[in-house]
């Protein structure tokens, strides 16, 4: 810079004269990423920063990235490039950082993808965001930290006041599905101690939270890889498996109205889990059970660890005790070598199981995975066609199921004003269907209300408070 201070010194002066620096977080990806962003926000607040929901007013913008699919990475890289380019164009004093799974996978390559990025933190180093920002302000840029690590201070990293909250109970994954980068970016599977989780949940509930969702990449494996219960602790209902014991303990916390968990695997759908779903009042009658394919040949190539018959047996085992259980799933279309016959097997299997909802994804190779070495031989056009076929069929089925609720009453946990229509309110049924309704007199977020269903769409119910 000619005729003045170096750019580094201008940044230091700007930030040293500014109090309550505002931070905006943009999150891509799954519920675990949402929980990670909440943790970063809470830690930054504790460090004296202000969290804002307005990007244009922020002094610091952090993008929490996802690496599960190529499209998710493209979105994150595109957003980061726009932020850096906008800063250069307007000469705005703005710090831009990237955190999470994509950073963990790319490591230093991310600075080549996004020239001008100020800092990058891997999935295990999110708690270092405050220190990274301070180093950037001091002129030490770019900053990168992708060391392996475990999140700290879980119980103190929530934003109080929300009706619903996420709690991480299991990190990493040991399954090594052939298409998945999670073991690489999140590490090996490990479970948090049960007492630590229970204390965190109790603190949230005392702060006003009514619904808790437990998170884990393969959550039914909770407690299998390391000890999570202290010696001598017994289950009142006689549960011996770590996860059912955890559900029972959380169910007993006074003030908790609903308890959910995700994502599941057929191998964990035991008789004890079925008993939990049927006997524990707060545990919702809903399970997210990714299928990915209805072809046994493709499932083997995916290294999913089950056959279609084993998957079917898991669902039957659960529905035997919970007939109205809502089962949602994930499907990948266009996996390498997936033939039209394989695809038709998936279509038939989806109809046979009768999913409440399904999330359909086109296969995209992820660097470093076993599937990346296979010939990606299904064209993008055919992947898109298969995606649309299953999506349309699932929407028709979801609509049919939701219409069975017309004229019936459903209990809804009130979340607040509807995002699409602020004149109405919204919440979710215990089977996790979004419901929109007129606000009952005196109703507040966090309350359970009963509504009569007047109209049904594939993803939404509309009703009148009773």
C-alpha positions as CSV (number, residue, x, y, z in Angstrom):
1,X,0.0,0.0,0.0
2,X,1.4,3.4,-1.0
3,X,1.3,6.5,1.1
4,X,-0.2,4.9,4.2
5,X,-0.1,2.0,6.6
6,X,0.2,-1.6,5.3
7,X,-3.1,-3.4,4.9
8,X,-2.3,-5.6,7.9
9,X,-2.0,-2.6,10.2
10,X,-5.3,-1.2,8.9
11,X,-7.0,-4.4,9.9
12,X,-5.5,-4.4,13.3
13,X,-6.6,-0.8,13.9
14,X,-10.1,-1.5,12.6
15,X,-10.7,-4.5,14.8
16,X,-9.0,-3.1,17.9
17,X,-11.3,-0.1,17.7
18,X,-14.4,-2.2,17.2
19,X,-16.2,-3.8,20.2
20,X,-18.7,-6.6,20.0
21,X,-17.5,-7.9,16.6
22,X,-20.4,-9.5,14.8
23,X,-20.1,-13.1,13.5
24,X,-22.4,-14.7,10.9
25,X,-22.3,-18.5,10.4
26,X,-23.4,-20.2,7.2
27,X,-24.1,-23.9,7.6
28,X,-24.1,-26.6,4.9
29,X,-24.9,-30.3,5.5
30,X,-26.5,-32.4,8.1
31,X,-27.9,-32.0,11.6
32,X,-24.5,-32.7,13.1
33,X,-23.1,-29.7,11.2
34,X,-26.0,-27.6,12.6
35,X,-25.0,-28.7,16.1
36,X,-21.4,-27.9,15.3
37,X,-22.4,-24.4,14.2
38,X,-24.3,-23.9,17.5
39,X,-21.2,-25.0,19.4
40,X,-19.0,-22.5,17.6
41,X,-21.6,-19.7,18.1
42,X,-21.8,-20.4,21.8
43,X,-18.0,-20.5,22.3
44,X,-17.6,-17.2,20.3
45,X,-20.2,-15.6,22.4
46,X,-18.3,-16.7,25.5
47,X,-15.2,-15.1,24.0
48,X,-17.0,-11.7,23.6
49,X,-18.2,-11.9,20.0
50,X,-21.8,-11.2,18.9
51,X,-23.6,-13.7,16.8
52,X,-25.8,-12.2,14.1
53,X,-28.3,-13.6,11.6
54,X,-27.6,-10.8,9.1
55,X,-24.7,-11.6,6.8
56,X,-24.4,-8.0,5.5
57,X,-23.8,-6.7,9.0
58,X,-21.1,-9.2,10.0
59,X,-17.5,-8.4,10.6
60,X,-16.6,-12.1,10.4
61,X,-18.3,-14.8,8.3
62,X,-17.7,-18.5,8.9
63,X,-18.8,-21.1,6.5
64,X,-19.4,-24.6,8.1
65,X,-18.8,-27.0,5.3
66,X,-20.0,-30.4,4.3
67,X,-18.0,-33.0,2.3
68,X,-20.5,-35.9,2.0
69,X,-21.4,-35.0,-1.6
70,X,-19.6,-33.2,-4.4
71,X,-22.5,-30.7,-4.7
72,X,-22.2,-29.7,-1.1
73,X,-18.5,-28.9,-1.5
74,X,-19.2,-26.9,-4.7
75,X,-21.8,-24.8,-2.8
76,X,-19.4,-24.1,0.1
77,X,-16.5,-23.3,-2.2
78,X,-18.7,-21.0,-4.3
79,X,-19.9,-19.2,-1.2
80,X,-16.4,-18.6,0.1
81,X,-15.2,-17.3,-3.2
82,X,-18.1,-14.9,-3.4
83,X,-17.3,-13.6,0.1
84,X,-13.6,-13.1,-0.6
85,X,-14.4,-11.5,-4.0
86,X,-17.0,-9.2,-2.5
87,X,-14.5,-8.1,0.2
88,X,-11.9,-7.3,-2.4
89,X,-14.4,-5.4,-4.6
90,X,-15.8,-3.2,-1.8
91,X,-12.6,-3.1,0.2
92,X,-14.7,-4.1,3.2
93,X,-12.8,-5.1,6.3
94,X,-14.2,-8.6,6.6
95,X,-12.7,-11.8,7.9
96,X,-13.7,-15.0,6.1
97,X,-13.2,-18.5,7.5
98,X,-14.1,-22.1,6.6
99,X,-14.6,-24.9,9.1
100,X,-15.8,-28.5,9.2
101,X,-15.7,-31.6,7.1
102,X,-14.6,-30.1,3.7
103,X,-11.7,-28.4,5.4
104,X,-10.7,-31.7,7.1
105,X,-10.7,-33.4,3.7
106,X,-9.0,-30.7,1.6
107,X,-6.6,-29.5,4.2
108,X,-4.2,-26.8,2.8
109,X,-5.7,-27.3,-0.7
110,X,-8.6,-25.2,0.4
111,X,-6.4,-22.1,0.1
112,X,-5.8,-22.9,-3.5
113,X,-9.5,-23.4,-4.1
114,X,-10.3,-20.1,-2.3
115,X,-7.4,-17.7,-2.6
116,X,-7.7,-15.0,0.1
117,X,-9.4,-17.2,2.7
118,X,-8.3,-16.1,6.2
119,X,-8.6,-19.3,8.2
120,X,-9.6,-22.9,7.9
121,X,-10.4,-25.3,10.8
122,X,-11.0,-29.1,10.5
123,X,-14.0,-30.9,12.0
124,X,-12.1,-31.7,15.2
125,X,-10.8,-28.1,15.8
126,X,-14.0,-26.0,15.8
127,X,-13.4,-24.8,19.3
128,X,-10.3,-23.0,18.0
129,X,-12.4,-20.5,16.0
130,X,-11.9,-17.7,18.5
131,X,-8.2,-18.1,18.6
132,X,-8.0,-18.3,14.8
133,X,-9.9,-15.0,14.4
134,X,-7.6,-13.2,16.9
135,X,-4.6,-14.5,15.0
136,X,-6.0,-13.2,11.7
137,X,-6.6,-9.8,13.3
138,X,-3.0,-9.8,14.4
139,X,-2.0,-10.4,10.8
140,X,-1.2,-14.1,11.1
141,X,-3.1,-15.2,8.0
142,X,-3.9,-17.6,6.6
143,X,-4.5,-20.0,9.5
144,X,-5.1,-23.7,9.2
145,X,-5.6,-26.3,11.9
146,X,-6.8,-29.8,10.9
147,X,-5.4,-31.7,13.8
148,X,-7.5,-34.6,15.2
149,X,-9.4,-33.6,18.3
150,X,-12.6,-34.0,20.3
151,X,-15.1,-31.2,21.0
152,X,-14.8,-29.8,24.5
153,X,-17.4,-28.3,27.0
154,X,-20.4,-29.9,25.3
155,X,-22.8,-28.9,28.0
156,X,-21.8,-25.2,27.8
157,X,-22.0,-24.9,24.0
158,X,-25.7,-24.5,23.4
159,X,-27.7,-21.3,22.6
160,X,-30.4,-21.3,25.3
161,X,-34.1,-20.7,24.6
162,X,-34.8,-23.0,21.6
163,X,-37.7,-25.4,21.8
164,X,-35.6,-28.2,20.2
165,X,-32.0,-29.0,20.7
166,X,-29.4,-31.4,19.3
167,X,-27.0,-33.4,21.5
168,X,-24.0,-35.3,20.1
169,X,-23.7,-38.7,21.6
170,X,-21.6,-40.6,19.1
171,X,-18.8,-39.2,16.9
172,X,-17.1,-40.7,13.9
173,X,-18.0,-44.0,12.2
174,X,-16.4,-47.4,11.9
175,X,-18.6,-48.8,9.1
176,X,-16.6,-47.5,6.1
177,X,-19.3,-47.6,3.5
178,X,-17.5,-47.5,0.2
179,X,-18.9,-44.2,-0.9
180,X,-18.6,-42.3,2.4
181,X,-15.9,-39.8,3.6
182,X,-17.2,-39.6,7.2
183,X,-14.6,-42.0,8.7
184,X,-11.9,-39.8,7.0
185,X,-13.2,-36.4,8.1
186,X,-14.8,-37.3,11.4
187,X,-12.5,-40.1,12.6
188,X,-13.1,-43.4,14.2
189,X,-16.2,-44.1,16.3
190,X,-16.3,-43.0,19.9
191,X,-19.2,-42.5,22.4
192,X,-19.6,-39.9,25.1
193,X,-20.2,-40.9,28.6
194,X,-23.8,-41.5,29.5
195,X,-23.7,-39.3,32.7
196,X,-22.2,-36.4,30.7
197,X,-25.0,-36.7,28.1
198,X,-27.8,-36.9,30.8
199,X,-26.4,-33.8,32.6
200,X,-26.3,-31.9,29.3
201,X,-29.9,-32.8,28.5
202,X,-31.0,-31.9,32.0
203,X,-29.4,-28.5,31.7
204,X,-31.1,-27.9,28.4
205,X,-34.5,-28.9,29.7
206,X,-34.1,-26.7,32.8
207,X,-33.4,-23.8,30.3
208,X,-36.7,-24.4,28.5
209,X,-35.9,-27.0,25.8
210,X,-38.8,-29.4,25.3
211,X,-37.5,-31.7,22.6
212,X,-34.0,-33.3,22.2
213,X,-32.6,-35.1,19.2
214,X,-29.6,-37.4,19.8
215,X,-27.1,-37.4,17.0
216,X,-24.6,-40.0,15.8
217,X,-23.5,-41.1,12.3
218,X,-24.6,-44.6,13.2
219,X,-26.2,-43.9,16.5
220,X,-27.5,-47.3,17.4
221,X,-23.8,-48.3,17.8
222,X,-23.6,-46.0,20.8
223,X,-21.5,-47.5,23.6
224,X,-20.1,-50.4,21.6
225,X,-16.6,-49.1,21.0
226,X,-16.0,-47.7,24.5
227,X,-17.4,-47.9,28.0
228,X,-20.2,-45.3,28.6
229,X,-21.8,-46.5,31.8
230,X,-20.2,-46.7,35.2
231,X,-19.9,-50.1,36.8
232,X,-23.0,-51.1,38.8
233,X,-25.5,-48.8,37.1
234,X,-28.6,-50.8,36.3
235,X,-31.5,-50.2,34.0
236,X,-34.9,-50.2,35.8
237,X,-36.5,-51.8,32.8
238,X,-33.7,-54.4,32.4
239,X,-32.1,-53.0,29.3
240,X,-28.6,-54.3,28.7
241,X,-27.7,-52.5,25.5
242,X,-26.0,-49.0,25.9
243,X,-28.3,-47.0,23.7
244,X,-31.7,-48.3,25.1
245,X,-30.3,-47.6,28.6
246,X,-29.5,-44.1,27.5
247,X,-33.0,-43.5,26.1
248,X,-34.5,-44.8,29.3
249,X,-32.4,-42.5,31.5
250,X,-33.2,-39.5,29.3
251,X,-36.9,-40.3,29.3
252,X,-37.0,-40.0,33.1
253,X,-35.9,-36.3,33.1
254,X,-38.7,-34.1,34.3
255,X,-39.8,-31.6,31.7
256,X,-38.7,-33.4,28.5
257,X,-41.6,-33.8,26.1
258,X,-40.0,-35.5,23.1
259,X,-36.9,-37.5,22.5
260,X,-35.6,-38.4,19.0
261,X,-32.4,-39.9,17.5
262,X,-30.7,-40.2,14.2
263,X,-29.3,-41.8,12.1
264,X,-29.9,-45.6,12.5
265,X,-28.6,-48.8,11.0
266,X,-30.6,-52.1,10.7
267,X,-28.0,-53.9,12.9
268,X,-29.1,-51.8,15.8
269,X,-32.9,-52.4,15.4
270,X,-33.1,-54.9,18.3
271,X,-35.9,-56.0,20.5
272,X,-34.7,-53.7,23.2
273,X,-34.9,-50.7,20.8
274,X,-38.4,-51.7,19.8
275,X,-39.4,-51.9,23.5
276,X,-38.0,-48.4,24.0
277,X,-40.0,-47.0,21.1
278,X,-43.2,-48.7,22.4
279,X,-42.8,-48.2,26.2
280,X,-41.0,-44.9,26.8
281,X,-43.5,-42.0,26.7
282,X,-41.1,-39.3,25.3
283,X,-39.4,-41.4,22.6
284,X,-41.1,-40.5,19.3
285,X,-42.6,-43.3,17.0
286,X,-40.2,-42.4,14.2
287,X,-36.9,-43.8,13.0
288,X,-34.6,-42.6,10.2
289,X,-33.1,-45.8,8.7
290,X,-31.0,-45.2,5.6
291,X,-31.5,-47.9,3.0
292,X,-29.4,-46.5,0.1
293,X,-30.4,-49.3,-2.3
294,X,-32.9,-52.1,-2.7
295,X,-30.4,-54.3,-4.7
296,X,-28.3,-56.7,-2.6
297,X,-25.6,-56.6,-5.2
298,X,-25.3,-52.8,-4.9
299,X,-25.6,-53.0,-1.1
300,X,-22.6,-55.3,-1.1
301,X,-20.6,-52.9,-3.3
302,X,-21.6,-50.1,-0.9
303,X,-20.3,-52.2,2.0
304,X,-23.5,-51.4,3.9
305,X,-23.3,-54.5,6.1
306,X,-26.9,-55.9,5.5
307,X,-29.1,-57.4,2.8
308,X,-32.5,-56.2,1.9
309,X,-34.1,-59.1,3.8
310,X,-32.1,-58.1,6.9
311,X,-33.3,-54.5,6.5
312,X,-36.9,-55.7,6.0
313,X,-36.6,-57.9,9.2
314,X,-35.4,-54.9,11.2
315,X,-38.5,-52.8,10.1
316,X,-40.8,-55.7,10.8
317,X,-39.3,-56.2,14.3
318,X,-39.9,-52.5,15.1
319,X,-43.4,-52.3,13.6
320,X,-44.5,-55.5,15.4
321,X,-44.5,-53.4,18.7
322,X,-45.1,-50.0,17.1
323,X,-47.6,-50.5,14.2
324,X,-47.8,-46.8,13.4
325,X,-44.0,-46.3,13.4
326,X,-42.9,-43.7,10.8
327,X,-39.8,-44.9,8.9
328,X,-37.9,-42.4,6.8
329,X,-34.8,-43.2,4.7
330,X,-32.0,-42.2,2.4
331,X,-31.6,-43.5,-1.2
332,X,-28.6,-43.2,-3.5
333,X,-29.3,-43.6,-7.2
334,X,-26.7,-44.1,-10.0
335,X,-24.1,-45.9,-7.9
336,X,-21.4,-47.4,-10.1
337,X,-22.6,-50.3,-12.1
338,X,-26.3,-49.8,-11.0
339,X,-28.3,-51.3,-13.8
340,X,-31.9,-50.6,-14.6
341,X,-32.7,-53.9,-13.0
342,X,-31.0,-52.8,-9.8
343,X,-32.9,-49.5,-9.9
344,X,-36.2,-51.3,-10.3
345,X,-35.4,-53.5,-7.3
346,X,-35.0,-50.3,-5.3
347,X,-38.3,-48.9,-6.5
348,X,-40.1,-52.1,-5.6
349,X,-38.4,-52.3,-2.2
350,X,-39.4,-48.7,-1.3
351,X,-43.0,-49.5,-2.1
352,X,-42.9,-52.7,-0.1
353,X,-41.5,-51.0,3.1
354,X,-43.8,-47.9,2.8
355,X,-41.6,-45.1,3.9
356,X,-43.1,-41.9,5.3
357,X,-40.5,-39.9,3.6
358,X,-37.3,-40.5,1.6
359,X,-34.3,-38.3,0.8
360,X,-33.0,-39.1,-2.7
361,X,-29.4,-38.4,-3.8
362,X,-27.5,-38.8,-7.0
363,X,-24.3,-40.6,-6.5
364,X,-21.1,-38.6,-6.7
365,X,-17.6,-40.0,-6.2
366,X,-15.8,-38.8,-3.1
367,X,-12.0,-38.7,-3.2
368,X,-10.3,-41.3,-1.1
369,X,-13.3,-43.6,-0.9
370,X,-13.3,-47.2,-2.2
371,X,-16.2,-46.4,-4.6
372,X,-14.1,-43.6,-6.2
373,X,-12.0,-46.4,-7.8
374,X,-15.1,-47.8,-9.5
375,X,-16.2,-46.8,-12.9
376,X,-18.8,-44.1,-12.5
377,X,-20.7,-45.4,-15.5
378,X,-24.3,-44.2,-14.9
379,X,-24.7,-40.9,-16.9
380,X,-25.8,-37.7,-15.1
381,X,-28.9,-37.7,-17.3
382,X,-29.9,-41.2,-16.1
383,X,-29.0,-40.4,-12.5
384,X,-31.3,-37.4,-12.7
385,X,-34.1,-39.4,-14.3
386,X,-33.9,-42.1,-11.5
387,X,-33.8,-39.4,-8.9
388,X,-37.0,-37.8,-10.3
389,X,-38.8,-41.2,-10.6
390,X,-38.3,-42.2,-7.0
391,X,-39.0,-38.7,-5.7
392,X,-42.3,-38.5,-7.5
393,X,-43.3,-41.9,-6.4
394,X,-42.4,-41.1,-2.8
395,X,-44.3,-37.9,-2.9
396,X,-47.4,-39.7,-4.1
397,X,-47.0,-42.2,-1.3
398,X,-46.4,-39.5,1.4
399,X,-49.5,-37.7,0.2
400,X,-51.5,-40.9,0.4
401,X,-50.3,-41.6,3.9
402,X,-50.9,-38.0,5.1
403,X,-54.4,-38.0,3.6
404,X,-55.3,-40.8,5.9
405,X,-55.0,-38.3,8.7
406,X,-57.7,-36.0,7.3
407,X,-60.4,-35.4,9.9
408,X,-58.2,-36.9,12.7
409,X,-56.5,-35.1,15.6
410,X,-52.7,-35.0,15.9
411,X,-50.6,-33.7,18.7
412,X,-48.1,-31.1,17.6
413,X,-45.1,-29.6,19.4
414,X,-45.4,-25.9,18.7
415,X,-42.2,-24.4,17.3
416,X,-43.4,-20.8,16.5
417,X,-44.5,-18.8,13.5
418,X,-44.5,-20.6,10.1
419,X,-41.5,-19.6,8.0
420,X,-43.7,-19.3,4.9
421,X,-46.7,-17.7,6.4
422,X,-46.0,-15.6,9.5
423,X,-49.7,-15.2,10.1
424,X,-49.9,-18.9,11.0
425,X,-47.9,-21.1,13.4
426,X,-46.1,-24.4,12.9
427,X,-44.8,-27.5,14.7
428,X,-44.2,-31.2,14.2
429,X,-46.1,-34.3,14.9
430,X,-44.4,-37.1,16.9
431,X,-43.9,-38.8,13.6
432,X,-41.9,-35.7,12.4
433,X,-44.4,-34.3,9.9
434,X,-44.6,-30.5,9.6
435,X,-48.0,-29.1,10.6
436,X,-49.2,-25.6,10.0
437,X,-52.2,-24.1,11.9
438,X,-53.9,-21.0,13.3
439,X,-52.3,-20.0,16.6
440,X,-54.4,-21.2,19.6
441,X,-55.3,-18.5,22.1
442,X,-52.5,-18.1,24.6
443,X,-50.3,-20.7,23.0
444,X,-46.5,-20.4,23.2
445,X,-43.6,-22.2,21.5
446,X,-42.8,-25.5,23.4
447,X,-46.4,-26.4,24.1
448,X,-48.1,-29.5,22.9
449,X,-51.4,-28.8,21.1
450,X,-53.9,-30.9,19.4
451,X,-55.0,-30.0,15.9
452,X,-57.7,-31.4,13.6
453,X,-56.2,-32.1,10.1
454,X,-58.1,-30.2,7.4
455,X,-55.7,-30.5,4.5
456,X,-52.7,-32.7,3.6
457,X,-49.7,-32.3,1.3
458,X,-46.8,-34.7,0.7
459,X,-44.6,-32.9,3.3
460,X,-47.0,-30.8,5.3
461,X,-50.3,-31.1,7.3
462,X,-52.7,-28.2,7.8
463,X,-55.1,-28.1,10.7
464,X,-57.3,-26.3,13.2
465,X,-56.5,-26.2,16.9
466,X,-59.0,-28.2,19.0
